[in-house]
């Protein structure tokens, strides 16, 4: 067989890439045809066969015109002779199982050891700019369990997109205007007696939420009274209820307040600002406790006017049309959809108009290449329409906008402690998770020899880790059941299980340091490696592929799954082999380097989920 230049082991090139190059060279040399890289399929070798990676030979049979096993053996022979990373091979039908040389594994481990962010792509000034919108709260109530899932998904997605080499801008659009806001304001005016967060001892968002509930309570009472009156006057039930809802003095006052707000009435605007500022201070506390934040916050009170202007521009260009009642619409029948209202007959805007306005403001602020909206799946149709409208209006990312649609989150008993009895308050949930983590850790004896301060900090890290991991390990598109009891478990597919493994690794490394063991930056290529150690290096090497796939699929659950698999693999290894009690010094050093890189990868992987890992547990 004619030998080409031998493909030497190349530390800057992955083992996979070296095999791919060698396979392409083999097909060209043996069968006289060039094949594209995508034809070269590699997969992990099945456990029952010897080898680490398997080359699928079937795509080359038309070119070789030979049987699968003969083609596999010929390509295997060529790769073994021409690629230094390969020590041996065996052919099973159309599958070529490749045994990777120990030196190649050690070189890979060295490469990992020298790179703090192995598996993640660097971000440069030339990287694409991805904007991610998440949270999107209303200023009339506190954040709840649904917001928790939204914020955790949005934050994690931002980390994953950055780990894939994108510049990321995290943004929030706050719904701070409209009738619902006026309801809280009016209720506070009428029933508040000047109450403030300071005088009540309540967070600002909770205080305003209470007044939203108070409005609803008084409004329902008014409607019931008016309905009874109209029924007594001879009206049927349905008509009486409809009229009662329209004639309620409270709802009329709230609408009057909204008109005044739109007219920039100084008194209404001052009250609006004061109460919203209370809410924002409350939100900030919750965001901080959750460990999320934003680079830029937009407010619908600013965006809706920009949206109106943009719609009017589109109308002038013939992109939209006006009906006889003065309302403005988009005709989407060519796209298989219906007509969509953009401006009401009185000229006021709808949500779609606000979203167009927000898009315009963002596009002016940032050179966006990709726009991702983290919004629940009940808005699927809204974003389908928005994508078409933004494309019509000339936004380059309009057609490609991503609606990261996620499902509902529920509790086993339907609710936890909550102020309204129907939703789970985010602050209550966080506090309950941290308290449960502290109790569980104490019961299991994890807090021995720790100060109270340290116990509280670890309870915070574990409680939030349990919450975040439990929510993020589920495919975001699915509805999920959140069970607080199941989430704080130091065994199984949970955040605390992974966190505890990390803390165990850190403990091993501290003991090694105390014993005066020097962990080298690079290992000599003569160091010993057993099969289980090779499996662990191979598992570590899969982190980059997991990050890349999670970026393509917009899937934090992919990262959670990888962290769990790596944790299981390490724990199995730790069960079978002693690290500090290894038979030789060389084995000890190799295993310490391995443990160090498992710890680092777990820390980096969990950071992509917004989860901290404790040094001790």
Secondary structure, DSSP 8 states (H G I E B T S, - for coil): ----S-B---TTS-HHHHHHHHHHHHHHHHHS----GGG-EEEE--TTSS-SEEEE-GGGHHHH-S-HHHHHHHHHHHHHHHBTTEEEEEEETTEEEEEE-HHHHHHHHHHHHH-TTTTSB---TTS-EEEEE----BTTS--BHHHHHHHHHHHHHHHHHHHBT-EEEEEEEEB--SHHHHHHHHHHHHH-TT--HHHHT--HHHHHHHHHHHHHHHHHHHHHHHHHHHHHTT--HHHHHHHHHHH-HHHHHHHHHHHHHHTT-HHHHHHHHHHHHHHHHHHHHHHHHHT---SEEEEHHHHHHHHHHHHHHHHHTTSSEE-TTS-EEEE-GGGT--EEEEE-TTS-B-HHHHHHHHHHHHHHHS--SEEEEEEEGGGHHHHHHHHHHHHHTT-TTTTT-EEEEE--EEETTS--S-SSSSS-BHHHHHHHHHHHHHHHHHHTTTTTT--HHHHHHHHHHHHHHHHHHHHHTS-TTS-EEE-HHHHS-SSSSSHHHHHHHHHHHHHHHHHHHHTT----SS--TTS---HHHHHHHHHHHTHHHHHHHHHHHT-HHHHHHHHHHHHHHHHHHHHHS-STT-SSHHHHHHHHHHHHHHHHHHHHHHHHTT----S--
